[in-house]
């Protein structure tokens, strides 16, 4: 990751120049004219008045293996860090960066924006809980906390009963909620602190959804389209209930870059 200009475990956040943040409304959305707006930005950004008031702002990104989840999340981290003085903590296992990372062509590997993204390597669920428990000790609190391949941290729990494993996952999510709630209270602004998790699934939907939905406000699902390089991203669930219209974004991973490839609006009959 050093080639991308990001910092490792020992990194400290660096203040940078302010920039103008852009809010995008899904109710009156236009297709972006460049790749500066990531697919996740496109779906997740919405007016503050439309944001759920059911606790912390949390989201789950779930999709099949090798669908570019890590690339999407790192691109989102870059875009968030580019807005004003935002800071992002990106938690993952070291092996998550063994595969190719696709970013949009406008990302400059020497940009100071990458100094505002801290890569935190964690190896298992115990380390993850220790991080959340000590979250209040950060000198500067992040505006966004991203955990890539969240459920993979609990692979060591596979030998215990499913009920006990579920309790361990729930305990970890509870600590994560407490951490971002604390950060939001310190900011005292509508921006607050957002928690974004990702996970891989091999079936039709996210794993352990009966546990995750208790702690997650929104679930985004990735699906492959025709070939292995084109995917769609759709908001599957929201505390605001089923929507008459749902935006589906399409993206392509090709030529070492992440490219936004348009969007569709699905009209649902109730």
C-alpha positions in Angstrom: 0.0 0.0 0.0 3.0 2.3 0.3 2.8 2.7 -3.4 -0.6 4.3 -3.1 0.7 6.8 -0.5 -1.4 5.5 2.4 0.0 5.2 5.9 0.3 2.0 7.9 -0.5 1.2 11.5 1.9 3.8 12.9 0.5 6.6 10.8 -1.0 9.8 12.2 -3.6 11.9 10.5 -2.3 14.9 8.6 -4.3 18.1 8.2 -4.7 19.3 4.6 -6.3 22.1 2.6 -10.0 22.4 2.7 -12.2 21.5 -0.3 -15.9 21.8 -1.1 -18.0 18.8 -0.2 -20.8 17.9 -2.6 -24.1 16.4 -1.6 -25.9 14.3 -4.2 -29.7 13.6 -3.9 -30.9 10.3 -5.2 -34.4 11.8 -5.7 -33.1 14.2 -8.3 -29.8 12.6 -9.4 -27.9 13.1 -12.6 -25.2 10.8 -13.9 -21.8 12.1 -12.9 -19.7 13.4 -15.7 -16.4 12.0 -14.4 -15.1 9.2 -12.3 -14.4 11.6 -9.4 -17.7 10.4 -7.9 -17.3 6.8 -6.9 -20.1 4.3 -7.2 -20.6 4.1 -3.5 -20.7 7.9 -3.2 -23.3 7.9 -5.9 -25.6 5.6 -3.9 -24.8 6.5 -0.3 -24.9 10.3 -0.6 -28.3 11.8 0.1 -29.7 14.9 1.8 -29.3 15.0 5.6 -33.1 15.2 5.9 -33.4 11.8 4.3 -30.9 10.1 6.5 -32.3 7.6 9.0 -32.4 8.7 12.6 -32.1 5.2 13.9 -28.8 5.5 15.7 -25.4 5.7 14.0 -25.0 5.9 10.2 -23.9 2.4 9.3 -23.8 0.5 6.0 -22.9 -3.0 4.7 -21.4 -3.6 1.3 -21.8 -7.3 0.3 -20.8 -9.0 -2.9 -19.2 -12.1 -4.5 -15.5 -12.7 -4.3 -13.3 -10.6 -6.6 -16.0 -8.1 -7.3 -13.8 -5.1 -6.4 -15.2 -4.4 -2.9 -11.8 -3.3 -1.5 -11.3 -1.1 -4.5 -14.7 0.5 -4.1 -14.1 1.2 -0.4 -10.6 2.6 -0.9 -12.0 4.9 -3.6 -14.7 6.0 -1.2 -12.1 6.6 1.4 -10.2 8.8 -1.0 -13.3 10.8 -2.0 -14.2 11.3 1.7 -10.7 12.4 2.6 -10.7 14.8 -0.3 -13.7 16.7 1.3 -12.4 19.3 3.7 -10.4 18.0 6.7 -12.1 14.5 6.8 -10.1 11.6 8.1 -10.7 7.9 7.3 -9.6 4.8 9.1 -9.5 1.7 6.8 -9.3 -1.6 8.8 -8.4 -4.8 7.0 -6.2 -7.9 7.0 -2.7 -7.5 5.3 -3.7 -10.0 2.6 -6.5 -7.7 1.4 -4.0 -5.8 -0.7 -2.4 -8.8 -2.2 -4.9 -8.6 -5.1 -5.0 -5.7 -7.6 -6.6 -2.5 -6.4 -8.5 -0.5 -9.0 -9.0 3.2 -8.5 -10.3 5.9 -10.8 -7.8 7.6 -13.2 -7.9 10.9 -11.4 -6.3 9.5 -8.2 -2.8 10.9 -7.8 -0.6 8.4 -5.8 1.5 11.4 -4.6 -1.5 13.4 -3.4 -1.6 14.6 0.3 -5.2 13.4 0.3 -3.9 9.9 0.9 -2.1 11.1 4.0 -5.6 11.4 5.6 -6.4 7.7 5.1 -4.9 5.5 7.8 -4.6 1.8 7.0 -4.9 -0.3 10.1 -4.0 -3.9 9.8 -5.9 -6.3 12.1 -5.6 -10.0 12.2 -8.5 -11.4 14.2 -11.7 -10.5 16.0 -10.0 -10.0 19.3 -7.7 -7.3 17.9 -10.7 -5.7 16.2 -12.6 -5.4 19.6 -9.5 -4.0 21.2 -9.3 -1.3 18.5 -13.0 -0.3 19.1 -12.6 -0.4 22.9 -9.7 2.1 22.7 -11.2 4.2 20.0 -11.7 7.2 22.3 -7.9 7.4 22.7 -7.4 8.6 19.1 -5.8 12.0 19.1 -8.0 12.9 16.0 -11.2 11.0 15.5 -12.1 9.8 11.9 -15.2 10.9 10.1 -15.5 7.5 8.5 -14.5 4.1 9.8 -14.3 1.3 7.1 -13.8 -2.4 7.9 -13.1 -4.5 4.9 -14.2 -8.2 4.9 -15.7 -7.8 8.4 -16.8 -11.4 8.9 -13.4 -12.8 7.9 -12.0 -11.6 11.2 -14.2 -14.3 12.9 -12.8 -17.3 11.1 -11.2 -18.5 14.3 -14.7 -18.7 15.8 -15.7 -21.4 13.3 -14.9 -24.2 15.8 -17.4 -22.9 18.4 -21.2 -23.3 18.3 -23.0 -21.0 15.8 -24.9 -19.3 18.6 -21.7 -18.5 20.5 -20.1 -17.2 17.2 -23.1 -15.0 16.7 -22.7 -13.5 20.2 -19.1 -12.7 19.5 -20.0 -10.9 16.3 -22.8 -9.0 18.0 -20.4 -8.0 20.8 -18.0 -6.7 18.2 -20.7 -4.7 16.4 -21.9 -3.3 19.7 -18.4 -2.0 20.4 -18.2 -0.6 16.9 -21.5 1.3 17.4 -20.2 2.7 20.7 -17.0 3.9 19.0 -18.7 5.8 16.2 -21.3 7.1 18.5 -18.6 8.6 20.7 -16.9 10.1 17.6 -20.2 11.6 16.5 -20.8 13.2 19.9 -17.3 14.9 19.7 -18.0 16.3 16.3 -21.4 17.7 17.3 -22.3 18.2 13.6 -24.7 16.4 11.2 -21.7 14.9 9.4 -21.1 12.6 12.5 -19.0 9.5 12.0 -20.0 6.8 9.6 -19.3 3.0 9.8 -19.0 1.0 6.6 -18.5 -2.8 6.6 -17.9 -5.1 3.7 -18.3 -8.9 3.3 -18.1 -11.5 0.6 -21.0 -13.9 0.0 -21.3 -16.9 -2.4 -25.1 -17.1 -2.4 -27.9 -14.7 -3.1 -27.3 -12.3 -0.3 -25.2 -11.2 2.7 -24.1 -13.8 5.3 -25.6 -13.8 8.8 -28.1 -11.1 7.8 -30.2 -12.0 10.9 -27.3 -10.6 13.0 -26.1 -7.8 10.7 -29.5 -6.2 10.2 -29.7 -5.4 13.9 -26.7 -3.1 13.7 -26.7 -2.0 10.0 -28.9 0.8 8.6 -28.3 0.1 4.9 -27.2 -2.9 2.9 -25.8 -2.6 -0.6 -25.5 -5.7 -2.7 -23.1 -6.2 -5.7 -23.9 -8.6 -8.5 -21.9 -9.6 -11.5 -23.2 -8.7 -15.0 -22.4 -11.0 -18.0 -18.6 -11.0 -17.5 -16.1 -10.9 -14.6 -15.3 -7.2 -15.0 -18.8 -5.5 -14.9 -20.9 -5.3 -11.8 -24.0 -3.6 -10.4 -24.5 -2.1 -7.0 -27.9 -1.7 -5.5 -29.3 -0.6 -2.2 -31.1 -3.7 -1.0 -32.5 -2.6 2.4 -33.0 0.6 4.3 -34.7 1.6 7.6 -36.8 3.9 5.5 -38.5 0.8 4.1 -39.1 -0.3 0.5 -38.7 2.5 -2.0 -40.9 3.0 -5.1 -37.7 3.8 -7.0 -34.2 2.3 -6.4 -31.0 3.4 -8.1 -28.7 0.7 -9.5 -25.2 1.8 -10.4 -22.9 -0.1 -12.7 -19.1 -0.1 -12.6 -16.3 -1.8 -14.5 -12.9 -3.0 -13.4 -10.6 -2.9 -16.4 -7.2 -1.7 -17.5 -6.2 -1.3 -13.8 -8.9 1.3 -13.2 -12.3 1.6 -11.6 -14.8 3.1 -14.0 -18.4 4.3 -13.4 -20.6 3.0 -16.2 -24.0 4.6 -15.7 -27.0 3.9 -13.6 -30.6 2.8 -13.9 -33.7 3.6 -11.8 -35.9 0.6 -11.0 -39.6 1.2 -10.4 -41.1 -1.2 -7.9 -44.8 -2.1 -7.7 -46.2 -2.4 -4.2 
